[in-house]
Amino acid sequence: MKYSEFVRWLKQQGVEVTKGKGRHSLKATYNGKTVPIPYHGAKEIGEGVRKTVIKQLGL
């Protein structure tokens, strides 16, 4: 799964995604929990990163 596809999926789940600090960073907020997400567009997202973000957001 690419970073852009993952961000699109998060938005479909009701997660608010905003720009973070830096050029390759986003912030995801869901139920009061905020998690930084690295963002590299068309590159593949690592399975561990994807699972960690989902777990930290409580999805």
mmCIF file of the N, C-alpha and C atoms, coordinates in Angstrom:
data_MODEL
# 
_entry.id   MODEL 
# 
loop_
_atom_site.group_PDB 
_atom_site.id 
_atom_site.type_symbol 
_atom_site.label_atom_id 
_atom_site.label_alt_id 
_atom_site.label_comp_id 
_atom_site.label_asym_id 
_atom_site.label_entity_id 
_atom_site.label_seq_id 
_atom_site.pdbx_PDB_ins_code 
_atom_site.Cartn_x 
_atom_site.Cartn_y 
_atom_site.Cartn_z 
_atom_site.occupancy 
_atom_site.B_iso_or_equiv 
_atom_site.pdbx_formal_charge 
_atom_site.auth_seq_id 
_atom_site.auth_comp_id 
_atom_site.auth_asym_id 
_atom_site.auth_atom_id 
_atom_site.pdbx_PDB_model_num 
ATOM 1   N N  . MET A 1 1  ? 0.854   -1.168 0.000  1.00 0.00 ? 1  MET A N  1 
ATOM 2   C CA . MET A 1 1  ? 0.000   0.000  0.000  1.00 0.00 ? 1  MET A CA 1 
ATOM 3   C C  . MET A 1 1  ? 0.904   1.237  0.000  1.00 0.00 ? 1  MET A C  1 
ATOM 4   N N  . LYS A 1 2  ? 0.544   2.215  -0.802 1.00 0.00 ? 2  LYS A N  1 
ATOM 5   C CA . LYS A 1 2  ? 1.322   3.448  -0.882 1.00 0.00 ? 2  LYS A CA 1 
ATOM 6   C C  . LYS A 1 2  ? 0.867   4.418  0.211  1.00 0.00 ? 2  LYS A C  1 
ATOM 7   N N  . TYR A 1 3  ? 1.733   5.369  0.542  1.00 0.00 ? 3  TYR A N  1 
ATOM 8   C CA . TYR A 1 3  ? 1.405   6.353  1.571  1.00 0.00 ? 3  TYR A CA 1 
ATOM 9   C C  . TYR A 1 3  ? 0.118   7.088  1.225  1.00 0.00 ? 3  TYR A C  1 
ATOM 10  N N  . SER A 1 4  ? -0.028  7.497  -0.034 1.00 0.00 ? 4  SER A N  1 
ATOM 11  C CA . SER A 1 4  ? -1.219  8.246  -0.439 1.00 0.00 ? 4  SER A CA 1 
ATOM 12  C C  . SER A 1 4  ? -2.485  7.401  -0.292 1.00 0.00 ? 4  SER A C  1 
ATOM 13  N N  . GLU A 1 5  ? -2.401  6.110  -0.590 1.00 0.00 ? 5  GLU A N  1 
ATOM 14  C CA . GLU A 1 5  ? -3.552  5.215  -0.425 1.00 0.00 ? 5  GLU A CA 1 
ATOM 15  C C  . GLU A 1 5  ? -3.895  5.053  1.051  1.00 0.00 ? 5  GLU A C  1 
ATOM 16  N N  . PHE A 1 6  ? -2.869  4.970  1.897  1.00 0.00 ? 6  PHE A N  1 
ATOM 17  C CA . PHE A 1 6  ? -3.092  4.818  3.335  1.00 0.00 ? 6  PHE A CA 1 
ATOM 18  C C  . PHE A 1 6  ? -3.775  6.061  3.908  1.00 0.00 ? 6  PHE A C  1 
ATOM 19  N N  . VAL A 1 7  ? -3.339  7.244  3.502  1.00 0.00 ? 7  VAL A N  1 
ATOM 20  C CA . VAL A 1 7  ? -3.958  8.482  3.978  1.00 0.00 ? 7  VAL A CA 1 
ATOM 21  C C  . VAL A 1 7  ? -5.409  8.550  3.510  1.00 0.00 ? 7  VAL A C  1 
ATOM 22  N N  . ARG A 1 8  ? -5.679  8.143  2.281  1.00 0.00 ? 8  ARG A N  1 
ATOM 23  C CA . ARG A 1 8  ? -7.049  8.117  1.761  1.00 0.00 ? 8  ARG A CA 1 
ATOM 24  C C  . ARG A 1 8  ? -7.907  7.162  2.590  1.00 0.00 ? 8  ARG A C  1 
ATOM 25  N N  . TRP A 1 9  ? -7.358  5.995  2.944  1.00 0.00 ? 9  TRP A N  1 
ATOM 26  C CA . TRP A 1 9  ? -8.087  5.017  3.751  1.00 0.00 ? 9  TRP A CA 1 
ATOM 27  C C  . TRP A 1 9  ? -8.377  5.581  5.141  1.00 0.00 ? 9  TRP A C  1 
ATOM 28  N N  . LEU A 1 10 ? -7.390  6.263  5.740  1.00 0.00 ? 10 LEU A N  1 
ATOM 29  C CA . LEU A 1 10 ? -7.598  6.866  7.058  1.00 0.00 ? 10 LEU A CA 1 
ATOM 30  C C  . LEU A 1 10 ? -8.743  7.872  7.016  1.00 0.00 ? 10 LEU A C  1 
ATOM 31  N N  . LYS A 1 11 ? -8.783  8.705  5.984  1.00 0.00 ? 11 LYS A N  1 
ATOM 32  C CA . LYS A 1 11 ? -9.850  9.700  5.856  1.00 0.00 ? 11 LYS A CA 1 
ATOM 33  C C  . LYS A 1 11 ? -11.213 9.036  5.729  1.00 0.00 ? 11 LYS A C  1 
ATOM 34  N N  . GLN A 1 12 ? -11.280 7.896  5.039  1.00 0.00 ? 12 GLN A N  1 
ATOM 35  C CA . GLN A 1 12 ? -12.542 7.169  4.907  1.00 0.00 ? 12 GLN A CA 1 
ATOM 36  C C  . GLN A 1 12 ? -13.008 6.619  6.252  1.00 0.00 ? 12 GLN A C  1 
ATOM 37  N N  . GLN A 1 13 ? -12.071 6.376  7.169  1.00 0.00 ? 13 GLN A N  1 
ATOM 38  C CA . GLN A 1 13 ? -12.405 5.862  8.491  1.00 0.00 ? 13 GLN A CA 1 
ATOM 39  C C  . GLN A 1 13 ? -12.814 6.980  9.449  1.00 0.00 ? 13 GLN A C  1 
ATOM 40  N N  . GLY A 1 14 ? -12.755 8.231  9.002  1.00 0.00 ? 14 GLY A N  1 
ATOM 41  C CA . GLY A 1 14 ? -13.150 9.363  9.831  1.00 0.00 ? 14 GLY A CA 1 
ATOM 42  C C  . GLY A 1 14 ? -11.995 10.045 10.541 1.00 0.00 ? 14 GLY A C  1 
ATOM 43  N N  . VAL A 1 15 ? -10.775 9.740  10.143 1.00 0.00 ? 15 VAL A N  1 
ATOM 44  C CA . VAL A 1 15 ? -9.591  10.346 10.750 1.00 0.00 ? 15 VAL A CA 1 
ATOM 45  C C  . VAL A 1 15 ? -9.345  11.703 10.099 1.00 0.00 ? 15 VAL A C  1 
ATOM 46  N N  . GLU A 1 16 ? -9.060  12.718 10.925 1.00 0.00 ? 16 GLU A N  1 
ATOM 47  C CA . GLU A 1 16 ? -8.723  14.041 10.410 1.00 0.00 ? 16 GLU A CA 1 
ATOM 48  C C  . GLU A 1 16 ? -7.223  14.079 10.150 1.00 0.00 ? 16 GLU A C  1 
ATOM 49  N N  . VAL A 1 17 ? -6.822  14.322 8.915  1.00 0.00 ? 17 VAL A N  1 
ATOM 50  C CA . VAL A 1 17 ? -5.406  14.346 8.541  1.00 0.00 ? 17 VAL A CA 1 
ATOM 51  C C  . VAL A 1 17 ? -5.027  15.776 8.177  1.00 0.00 ? 17 VAL A C  1 
ATOM 52  N N  . THR A 1 18 ? -4.006  16.314 8.876  1.00 0.00 ? 18 THR A N  1 
ATOM 53  C CA . THR A 1 18 ? -3.537  17.671 8.626  1.00 0.00 ? 18 THR A CA 1 
ATOM 54  C C  . THR A 1 18 ? -2.030  17.665 8.425  1.00 0.00 ? 18 THR A C  1 
ATOM 55  N N  . LYS A 1 19 ? -1.506  18.778 7.915  1.00 0.00 ? 19 LYS A N  1 
ATOM 56  C CA . LYS A 1 19 ? -0.066  18.897 7.721  1.00 0.00 ? 19 LYS A CA 1 
ATOM 57  C C  . LYS A 1 19 ? 0.627   18.987 9.074  1.00 0.00 ? 19 LYS A C  1 
ATOM 58  N N  . GLY A 1 20 ? 1.744   18.292 9.174  1.00 0.00 ? 20 GLY A N  1 
ATOM 59  C CA . GLY A 1 20 ? 2.563   18.376 10.369 1.00 0.00 ? 20 GLY A CA 1 
ATOM 60  C C  . GLY A 1 20 ? 3.741   19.287 10.117 1.00 0.00 ? 20 GLY A C  1 
ATOM 61  N N  . LYS A 1 21 ? 4.704   19.244 11.016 1.00 0.00 ? 21 LYS A N  1 
ATOM 62  C CA . LYS A 1 21 ? 5.920   20.026 10.814 1.00 0.00 ? 21 LYS A CA 1 
ATOM 63  C C  . LYS A 1 21 ? 6.820   19.274 9.851  1.00 0.00 ? 21 LYS A C  1 
ATOM 64  N N  . GLY A 1 22 ? 7.443   19.994 8.964  1.00 0.00 ? 22 GLY A N  1 
ATOM 65  C CA . GLY A 1 22 ? 8.343   19.360 8.012  1.00 0.00 ? 22 GLY A CA 1 
ATOM 66  C C  . GLY A 1 22 ? 7.656   19.073 6.691  1.00 0.00 ? 22 GLY A C  1 
ATOM 67  N N  . ARG A 1 23 ? 8.471   18.716 5.703  1.00 0.00 ? 23 ARG A N  1 
ATOM 68  C CA . ARG A 1 23 ? 7.947   18.495 4.361  1.00 0.00 ? 23 ARG A CA 1 
ATOM 69  C C  . ARG A 1 23 ? 7.328   17.124 4.182  1.00 0.00 ? 23 ARG A C  1 
ATOM 70  N N  . HIS A 1 24 ? 7.743   16.150 4.957  1.00 0.00 ? 24 HIS A N  1 
ATOM 71  C CA . HIS A 1 24 ? 7.276   14.778 4.761  1.00 0.00 ? 24 HIS A CA 1 
ATOM 72  C C  . HIS A 1 24 ? 6.542   14.268 5.991  1.00 0.00 ? 24 HIS A C  1 
ATOM 73  N N  . SER A 1 25 ? 5.698   15.110 6.573  1.00 0.00 ? 25 SER A N  1 
ATOM 74  C CA . SER A 1 25 ? 5.035   14.719 7.809  1.00 0.00 ? 25 SER A CA 1 
ATOM 75  C C  . SER A 1 25 ? 3.577   15.167 7.807  1.00 0.00 ? 25 SER A C  1 
ATOM 76  N N  . LEU A 1 26 ? 2.717   14.304 8.309  1.00 0.00 ? 26 LEU A N  1 
ATOM 77  C CA . LEU A 1 26 ? 1.302   14.607 8.490  1.00 0.00 ? 26 LEU A CA 1 
ATOM 78  C C  . LEU A 1 26 ? 0.927   14.275 9.924  1.00 0.00 ? 26 LEU A C  1 
ATOM 79  N N  . LYS A 1 27 ? -0.204  14.832 10.386 1.00 0.00 ? 27 LYS A N  1 
ATOM 80  C CA . LYS A 1 27 ? -0.736  14.487 11.696 1.00 0.00 ? 27 LYS A CA 1 
ATOM 81  C C  . LYS A 1 27 ? -2.114  13.888 11.494 1.00 0.00 ? 27 LYS A C  1 
ATOM 82  N N  . ALA A 1 28 ? -2.363  12.777 12.157 1.00 0.00 ? 28 ALA A N  1 
ATOM 83  C CA . ALA A 1 28 ? -3.672  12.139 12.091 1.00 0.00 ? 28 ALA A CA 1 
ATOM 84  C C  . ALA A 1 28 ? -4.319  12.246 13.464 1.00 0.00 ? 28 ALA A C  1 
ATOM 85  N N  . THR A 1 29 ? -5.568  12.727 13.518 1.00 0.00 ? 29 THR A N  1 
ATOM 86  C CA . THR A 1 29 ? -6.281  12.887 14.779 1.00 0.00 ? 29 THR A CA 1 
ATOM 87  C C  . THR A 1 29 ? -7.581  12.096 14.716 1.00 0.00 ? 29 THR A C  1 
ATOM 88  N N  . TYR A 1 30 ? -7.803  11.280 15.760 1.00 0.00 ? 30 TYR A N  1 
ATOM 89  C CA . TYR A 1 30 ? -9.009  10.455 15.826 1.00 0.00 ? 30 TYR A CA 1 
ATOM 90  C C  . TYR A 1 30 ? -9.357  10.244 17.294 1.00 0.00 ? 30 TYR A C  1 
ATOM 91  N N  . ASN A 1 31 ? -10.564 10.610 17.699 1.00 0.00 ? 31 ASN A N  1 
ATOM 92  C CA . ASN A 1 31 ? -11.030 10.465 19.080 1.00 0.00 ? 31 ASN A CA 1 
ATOM 93  C C  . ASN A 1 31 ? -10.062 11.067 20.089 1.00 0.00 ? 31 ASN A C  1 
ATOM 94  N N  . GLY A 1 32 ? -9.531  12.244 19.788 1.00 0.00 ? 32 GLY A N  1 
ATOM 95  C CA . GLY A 1 32 ? -8.636  12.935 20.703 1.00 0.00 ? 32 GLY A CA 1 
ATOM 96  C C  . GLY A 1 32 ? -7.197  12.455 20.693 1.00 0.00 ? 32 GLY A C  1 
ATOM 97  N N  . LYS A 1 33 ? -6.883  11.448 19.908 1.00 0.00 ? 33 LYS A N  1 
ATOM 98  C CA . LYS A 1 33 ? -5.519  10.926 19.816 1.00 0.00 ? 33 LYS A CA 1 
ATOM 99  C C  . LYS A 1 33 ? -4.872  11.485 18.552 1.00 0.00 ? 33 LYS A C  1 
ATOM 100 N N  . THR A 1 34 ? -3.660  12.031 18.692 1.00 0.00 ? 34 THR A N  1 
ATOM 101 C CA . THR A 1 34 ? -2.930  12.573 17.550 1.00 0.00 ? 34 THR A CA 1 
ATOM 102 C C  . THR A 1 34 ? -1.654  11.782 17.347 1.00 0.00 ? 34 THR A C  1 
ATOM 103 N N  . VAL A 1 35 ? -1.426  11.363 16.107 1.00 0.00 ? 35 VAL A N  1 
ATOM 104 C CA . VAL A 1 35 ? -0.271  10.532 15.767 1.00 0.00 ? 35 VAL A CA 1 
ATOM 105 C C  . VAL A 1 35 ? 0.426   11.148 14.555 1.00 0.00 ? 35 VAL A C  1 
ATOM 106 N N  . PRO A 1 36 ? 1.759   11.313 14.614 1.00 0.00 ? 36 PRO A N  1 
ATOM 107 C CA . PRO A 1 36 ? 2.469   11.776 13.420 1.00 0.00 ? 36 PRO A CA 1 
ATOM 108 C C  . PRO A 1 36 ? 2.588   10.646 12.401 1.00 0.00 ? 36 PRO A C  1 
ATOM 109 N N  . ILE A 1 37 ? 2.450   10.991 11.130 1.00 0.00 ? 37 ILE A N  1 
ATOM 110 C CA . ILE A 1 37 ? 2.562   10.000 10.062 1.00 0.00 ? 37 ILE A CA 1 
ATOM 111 C C  . ILE A 1 37 ? 3.620   10.479 9.079  1.00 0.00 ? 37 ILE A C  1 
ATOM 112 N N  . PRO A 1 38 ? 4.651   9.675  8.818  1.00 0.00 ? 38 PRO A N  1 
ATOM 113 C CA . PRO A 1 38 ? 5.579   10.056 7.758  1.00 0.00 ? 38 PRO A CA 1 
ATOM 114 C C  . PRO A 1 38 ? 4.832   9.987  6.429  1.00 0.00 ? 38 PRO A C  1 
ATOM 115 N N  . TYR A 1 39 ? 5.161   10.864 5.498  1.00 0.00 ? 39 TYR A N  1 
ATOM 116 C CA . TYR A 1 39 ? 4.449   10.868 4.218  1.00 0.00 ? 39 TYR A CA 1 
ATOM 117 C C  . TYR A 1 39 ? 5.438   10.996 3.072  1.00 0.00 ? 39 TYR A C  1 
ATOM 118 N N  . HIS A 1 40 ? 5.437   10.012 2.188  1.00 0.00 ? 40 HIS A N  1 
ATOM 119 C CA . HIS A 1 40 ? 6.326   10.019 1.040  1.00 0.00 ? 40 HIS A CA 1 
ATOM 120 C C  . HIS A 1 40 ? 5.566   9.689  -0.241 1.00 0.00 ? 40 HIS A C  1 
ATOM 121 N N  . GLY A 1 41 ? 4.300   10.102 -0.323 1.00 0.00 ? 41 GLY A N  1 
ATOM 122 C CA . GLY A 1 41 ? 3.501   10.032 -1.544 1.00 0.00 ? 41 GLY A CA 1 
ATOM 123 C C  . GLY A 1 41 ? 3.379   8.672  -2.187 1.00 0.00 ? 41 GLY A C  1 
ATOM 124 N N  . ALA A 1 42 ? 4.086   8.483  -3.304 1.00 0.00 ? 42 ALA A N  1 
ATOM 125 C CA . ALA A 1 42 ? 3.932   7.283  -4.117 1.00 0.00 ? 42 ALA A CA 1 
ATOM 126 C C  . ALA A 1 42 ? 4.765   6.097  -3.626 1.00 0.00 ? 42 ALA A C  1 
ATOM 127 N N  . LYS A 1 43 ? 5.577   6.290  -2.589 1.00 0.00 ? 43 LYS A N  1 
ATOM 128 C CA . LYS A 1 43 ? 6.381   5.178  -2.081 1.00 0.00 ? 43 LYS A CA 1 
ATOM 129 C C  . LYS A 1 43 ? 5.516   4.236  -1.250 1.00 0.00 ? 43 LYS A C  1 
ATOM 130 N N  . GLU A 1 44 ? 5.961   3.002  -1.147 1.00 0.00 ? 44 GLU A N  1 
ATOM 131 C CA . GLU A 1 44 ? 5.250   2.009  -0.347 1.00 0.00 ? 44 GLU A CA 1 
ATOM 132 C C  . GLU A 1 44 ? 5.450   2.294  1.144  1.00 0.00 ? 44 GLU A C  1 
ATOM 133 N N  . ILE A 1 45 ? 4.382   2.157  1.915  1.00 0.00 ? 45 ILE A N  1 
ATOM 134 C CA . ILE A 1 45 ? 4.471   2.333  3.362  1.00 0.00 ? 45 ILE A CA 1 
ATOM 135 C C  . ILE A 1 45 ? 4.842   0.991  3.983  1.00 0.00 ? 45 ILE A C  1 
ATOM 136 N N  . GLY A 1 46 ? 5.710   1.027  4.959  1.00 0.00 ? 46 GLY A N  1 
ATOM 137 C CA . GLY A 1 46 ? 6.111   -0.201 5.627  1.00 0.00 ? 46 GLY A CA 1 
ATOM 138 C C  . GLY A 1 46 ? 4.961   -0.796 6.426  1.00 0.00 ? 46 GLY A C  1 
ATOM 139 N N  . GLU A 1 47 ? 4.886   -2.102 6.462  1.00 0.00 ? 47 GLU A N  1 
ATOM 140 C CA . GLU A 1 47 ? 3.801   -2.783 7.172  1.00 0.00 ? 47 GLU A CA 1 
ATOM 141 C C  . GLU A 1 47 ? 3.806   -2.421 8.652  1.00 0.00 ? 47 GLU A C  1 
ATOM 142 N N  . GLY A 1 48 ? 4.985   -2.328 9.243  1.00 0.00 ? 48 GLY A N  1 
ATOM 143 C CA . GLY A 1 48 ? 5.094   -1.985 10.660 1.00 0.00 ? 48 GLY A CA 1 
ATOM 144 C C  . GLY A 1 48 ? 4.601   -0.580 10.953 1.00 0.00 ? 48 GLY A C  1 
ATOM 145 N N  . VAL A 1 49 ? 4.922   0.364  10.080 1.00 0.00 ? 49 VAL A N  1 
ATOM 146 C CA . VAL A 1 49 ? 4.468   1.747  10.252 1.00 0.00 ? 49 VAL A CA 1 
ATOM 147 C C  . VAL A 1 49 ? 2.951   1.799  10.160 1.00 0.00 ? 49 VAL A C  1 
ATOM 148 N N  . ARG A 1 50 ? 2.405   1.131  9.172  1.00 0.00 ? 50 ARG A N  1 
ATOM 149 C CA . ARG A 1 50 ? 0.946   1.130  8.974  1.00 0.00 ? 50 ARG A CA 1 
ATOM 150 C C  . ARG A 1 50 ? 0.227   0.553  10.188 1.00 0.00 ? 50 ARG A C  1 
ATOM 151 N N  . LYS A 1 51 ? 0.697   -0.594 10.674 1.00 0.00 ? 51 LYS A N  1 
ATOM 152 C CA . LYS A 1 51 ? 0.059   -1.237 11.823 1.00 0.00 ? 51 LYS A CA 1 
ATOM 153 C C  . LYS A 1 51 ? 0.192   -0.396 13.087 1.00 0.00 ? 51 LYS A C  1 
ATOM 154 N N  . THR A 1 52 ? 1.345   0.246  13.262 1.00 0.00 ? 52 THR A N  1 
ATOM 155 C CA . THR A 1 52 ? 1.566   1.074  14.447 1.00 0.00 ? 52 THR A CA 1 
ATOM 156 C C  . THR A 1 52 ? 0.630   2.275  14.463 1.00 0.00 ? 52 THR A C  1 
ATOM 157 N N  . VAL A 1 53 ? 0.470   2.940  13.323 1.00 0.00 ? 53 VAL A N  1 
ATOM 158 C CA . VAL A 1 53 ? -0.422  4.099  13.248 1.00 0.00 ? 53 VAL A CA 1 
ATOM 159 C C  . VAL A 1 53 ? -1.854  3.676  13.549 1.00 0.00 ? 53 VAL A C  1 
ATOM 160 N N  . ILE A 1 54 ? -2.294  2.574  12.964 1.00 0.00 ? 54 ILE A N  1 
ATOM 161 C CA . ILE A 1 54 ? -3.658  2.083  13.201 1.00 0.00 ? 54 ILE A CA 1 
ATOM 162 C C  . ILE A 1 54 ? -3.855  1.750  14.678 1.00 0.00 ? 54 ILE A C  1 
ATOM 163 N N  . LYS A 1 55 ? -2.874  1.103  15.288 1.00 0.00 ? 55 LYS A N  1 
ATOM 164 C CA . LYS A 1 55 ? -2.968  0.726  16.700 1.00 0.00 ? 55 LYS A CA 1 
ATOM 165 C C  . LYS A 1 55 ? -2.996  1.963  17.598 1.00 0.00 ? 55 LYS A C  1 
ATOM 166 N N  . GLN A 1 56 ? -2.133  2.946  17.317 1.00 0.00 ? 56 GLN A N  1 
ATOM 167 C CA . GLN A 1 56 ? -2.071  4.143  18.147 1.00 0.00 ? 56 GLN A CA 1 
ATOM 168 C C  . GLN A 1 56 ? -3.347  4.973  18.049 1.00 0.00 ? 56 GLN A C  1 
ATOM 169 N N  . LEU A 1 57 ? -3.996  4.957  16.894 1.00 0.00 ? 57 LEU A N  1 
ATOM 170 C CA . LEU A 1 57 ? -5.248  5.692  16.732 1.00 0.00 ? 57 LEU A CA 1 
ATOM 171 C C  . LEU A 1 57 ? -6.438  4.929  17.308 1.00 0.00 ? 57 LEU A C  1 
ATOM 172 N N  . GLY A 1 58 ? -6.276  3.651  17.545 1.00 0.00 ? 58 GLY A N  1 
ATOM 173 C CA . GLY A 1 58 ? -7.360  2.850  18.099 1.00 0.00 ? 58 GLY A CA 1 
ATOM 174 C C  . GLY A 1 58 ? -8.384  2.426  17.066 1.00 0.00 ? 58 GLY A C  1 
ATOM 175 N N  . LEU A 1 59 ? -7.949  2.222  15.836 1.00 0.00 ? 59 LEU A N  1 
ATOM 176 C CA . LEU A 1 59 ? -8.871  1.782  14.771 1.00 0.00 ? 59 LEU A CA 1 
ATOM 177 C C  . LEU A 1 59 ? -8.954  0.278  14.712 1.00 0.00 ? 59 LEU A C  1 
# 
